[in-house]
Amino acid sequence: MRQRSIKSRDLILEECGDWLEKAPEFCKGRWRGLFGREDAPLFLEIGSGKGRFICSMASRHPEQLFLACEGGSNIAIRILQKCKAQELANLRVIRAYADDLSAFFEDGELDGIFINFCDPWPKARHARRRLTHRRMLEQYRRAVKPGGYLRFKTDNDGLFDFSLEEFAAAGLAPAAVTRDLHASPFAAENIMTEYEERFSAEGKNINYAEILF
């Protein structure tokens, strides 16, 4: 889908520049140092959309550090605006696609990864582009420290089935799986994304899985 142009884009980027990491490749191995908090847990959301989830996480957990990775430039601006409005000192935005996490993170640098309602890439020939394809799972395994996690949510049942198969192929046994997140014990701690709220209102079930590395 084509991104809608944002008026005053350059002005917004200037005003919200404190939350935008313009050269993430130079932050590899020193993300915590940028926040001035070397011992704090560090979490990444891949494909943050307009940022409701990751901004809510940062607000709810000020003792933790968060990175929002969003390749859509105009969408990333919406995250930056939320960061500024909420004055979130523990969140930075990476305006890039997560094609190669090793370019941005040392092995074991992250404590966890969130993937929420990513593009399902429904055509079989595009399977390798899915964020839960085994080639991506191997990247997550390297970037997340032992004992860390991947938490995955989707409304797409086909993508969820595919993801469970990819987890198994990668030798990753889910620590938690449900096909109806909002009716599960995991609902109490769940933060809904914009998509999730809309799909739920339409009566769609939300799939959820957690992998421990």
NORGI-V371671 format. One record per residue. N is the residue number from 1. RES is the residue in one small letter. PHI is phi in radians with two decimals (999 if undefined). D_CENTER is the distance of its C-alpha to the mean C-alpha in Angstrom with 2 decimals. Layout:
n | res | phi | d_center
N | RES | PHI | D_CENTER
N | RES | PHI | D_CENTER
//
This chain:
n | res | phi | d_center
1 | m | 999 | 19.60
2 | r | -1.23 | 21.06
3 | q | -1.33 | 19.43
4 | r | -1.26 | 21.89
5 | s | -1.16 | 23.42
6 | i | -1.90 | 22.96
7 | k | -1.21 | 26.20
8 | s | 1.03 | 26.57
9 | r | -0.98 | 23.42
10 | d | -1.13 | 24.87
11 | l | -1.14 | 26.02
12 | i | -1.10 | 22.64
13 | l | -1.08 | 21.12
14 | e | -1.20 | 24.06
15 | e | -1.18 | 23.83
16 | c | -1.83 | 20.14
17 | g | -1.04 | 20.43
18 | d | -1.13 | 20.04
19 | w | -1.79 | 16.29
20 | l | -1.81 | 15.79
21 | e | -1.66 | 15.79
22 | k | -1.36 | 18.01
23 | a | -2.32 | 18.53
24 | p | -1.08 | 15.55
25 | e | -1.13 | 17.71
26 | f | -1.54 | 20.17
27 | c | -1.67 | 17.82
28 | k | -0.96 | 17.50
29 | g | 1.45 | 18.86
30 | r | -2.46 | 19.32
31 | w | -1.05 | 16.14
32 | r | -1.08 | 17.58
33 | g | -1.10 | 20.82
34 | l | -1.13 | 19.48
35 | f | -1.51 | 18.82
36 | g | 1.26 | 22.14
37 | r | -2.48 | 20.91
38 | e | -1.15 | 21.34
39 | d | -1.77 | 21.15
40 | a | -1.42 | 18.07
41 | p | -1.10 | 15.10
42 | l | -2.19 | 12.08
43 | f | -2.20 | 8.42
44 | l | -2.13 | 5.39
45 | e | -1.88 | 1.79
46 | i | -1.71 | 3.02
47 | g | 1.33 | 5.21
48 | s | -1.49 | 5.39
49 | g | 1.01 | 8.94
50 | k | -1.48 | 11.47
51 | g | 1.61 | 9.47
52 | r | -1.04 | 11.20
53 | f | -1.09 | 8.73
54 | i | -1.20 | 7.51
55 | c | -1.21 | 11.18
56 | s | -1.17 | 12.58
57 | m | -1.09 | 11.07
58 | a | -1.12 | 12.51
59 | s | -1.23 | 15.67
60 | r | -1.28 | 16.12
61 | h | -2.20 | 15.69
62 | p | -1.13 | 17.48
63 | e | -1.41 | 18.37
64 | q | -1.98 | 14.88
65 | l | -2.00 | 12.97
66 | f | -2.38 | 9.48
67 | l | -2.18 | 7.99
68 | a | -1.85 | 6.28
69 | c | -1.84 | 6.51
70 | e | -2.47 | 8.37
71 | g | -1.41 | 11.51
72 | g | -1.33 | 13.46
73 | s | -1.02 | 15.70
74 | n | -1.21 | 17.01
75 | i | -1.22 | 13.79
76 | a | -1.04 | 12.52
77 | i | -1.06 | 15.86
78 | r | -1.11 | 15.13
79 | i | -1.16 | 12.38
80 | l | -1.04 | 15.04
81 | q | -1.10 | 17.63
82 | k | -1.16 | 15.94
83 | c | -1.02 | 15.56
84 | k | -1.16 | 19.23
85 | a | -1.07 | 20.46
86 | q | -1.67 | 19.11
87 | e | 0.89 | 19.94
88 | l | -1.47 | 16.83
89 | a | -1.36 | 18.04
90 | n | -1.90 | 15.16
91 | l | -2.40 | 12.36
92 | r | -2.25 | 12.30
93 | v | -1.94 | 10.94
94 | i | -1.83 | 10.88
95 | r | -1.59 | 12.43
96 | a | -2.83 | 12.14
97 | y | -1.55 | 11.01
98 | a | -1.55 | 9.68
99 | d | -1.35 | 13.04
100 | d | -2.51 | 14.23
101 | l | -1.12 | 12.30
102 | s | -1.15 | 15.83
103 | a | -1.30 | 16.56
104 | f | -1.97 | 14.31
105 | f | -2.35 | 14.43
106 | e | -1.29 | 17.44
107 | d | -1.02 | 17.72
108 | g | 1.28 | 16.65
109 | e | -1.33 | 15.26
110 | l | -1.69 | 12.04
111 | d | -1.65 | 12.54
112 | g | -3.08 | 9.45
113 | i | -2.29 | 6.06
114 | f | -1.99 | 4.03
115 | i | -2.24 | 4.39
116 | n | -2.13 | 6.30
117 | f | 0.96 | 9.42
118 | c | -1.31 | 9.04
119 | d | -1.04 | 12.44
120 | p | -1.32 | 14.83
121 | w | 0.71 | 17.15
122 | p | -1.16 | 20.08
123 | k | -1.28 | 22.78
124 | a | -1.00 | 23.64
125 | r | -1.22 | 24.13
126 | h | -1.78 | 20.50
127 | a | -0.98 | 19.23
128 | r | -1.18 | 18.22
129 | r | -1.46 | 15.71
130 | r | -1.20 | 13.67
131 | l | -1.22 | 10.40
132 | t | -1.88 | 12.18
133 | h | -1.14 | 15.38
134 | r | -1.03 | 17.12
135 | r | -1.16 | 17.03
136 | m | -1.33 | 13.25
137 | l | -1.04 | 13.62
138 | e | -1.17 | 16.17
139 | q | -1.13 | 13.99
140 | y | -1.13 | 11.58
141 | r | -1.06 | 14.91
142 | r | -1.32 | 16.18
143 | a | -1.30 | 13.44
144 | v | -1.65 | 13.10
145 | k | -1.22 | 16.40
146 | p | -0.99 | 18.70
147 | g | 1.66 | 18.09
148 | g | -1.41 | 14.33
149 | y | -2.46 | 12.04
150 | l | -2.08 | 9.46
151 | r | -2.05 | 8.82
152 | f | -2.25 | 8.82
153 | k | -2.25 | 10.17
154 | t | -2.74 | 12.24
155 | d | -1.57 | 15.54
156 | n | -1.52 | 16.81
157 | d | -1.12 | 19.25
158 | g | -1.12 | 20.03
159 | l | -1.14 | 16.54
160 | f | -1.16 | 16.37
161 | d | -1.05 | 19.80
162 | f | -1.02 | 18.88
163 | s | -1.12 | 15.90
164 | l | -1.08 | 18.34
165 | e | -1.16 | 20.80
166 | e | -1.20 | 18.53
167 | f | -1.01 | 17.69
168 | a | -1.11 | 21.45
169 | a | -1.10 | 22.28
170 | a | -1.55 | 20.15
171 | g | 1.29 | 21.93
172 | l | -1.95 | 19.02
173 | a | -1.62 | 20.31
174 | p | -1.04 | 17.96
175 | a | -1.44 | 18.71
176 | a | -2.65 | 18.00
177 | v | -2.54 | 18.22
178 | t | -2.63 | 19.13
179 | r | -1.76 | 19.70
180 | d | -2.53 | 20.21
181 | l | -0.95 | 17.63
182 | h | -1.27 | 19.47
183 | a | -1.87 | 22.72
184 | s | -1.84 | 21.53
185 | p | -1.13 | 21.79
186 | f | -1.41 | 18.00
187 | a | -1.15 | 18.31
188 | a | -1.04 | 19.63
189 | e | -1.73 | 16.46
190 | n | -1.31 | 14.18
191 | i | -1.95 | 12.66
192 | m | -1.43 | 12.88
193 | t | -1.49 | 11.02
194 | e | -1.05 | 13.64
195 | y | -1.08 | 13.73
196 | e | -1.06 | 14.06
197 | e | -1.09 | 16.91
198 | r | -1.17 | 18.65
199 | f | -1.10 | 18.54
200 | s | -1.13 | 19.71
201 | a | -1.11 | 22.48
202 | e | -1.49 | 23.60
203 | g | 1.55 | 23.96
204 | k | -1.40 | 21.28
205 | n | -1.26 | 20.13
206 | i | -1.96 | 16.49
207 | n | -1.54 | 15.74
208 | y | -2.54 | 13.85
209 | a | -2.53 | 13.90
210 | e | -2.20 | 13.29
211 | i | -1.94 | 14.25
212 | l | -1.81 | 15.93
213 | f | -1.56 | 16.62
//
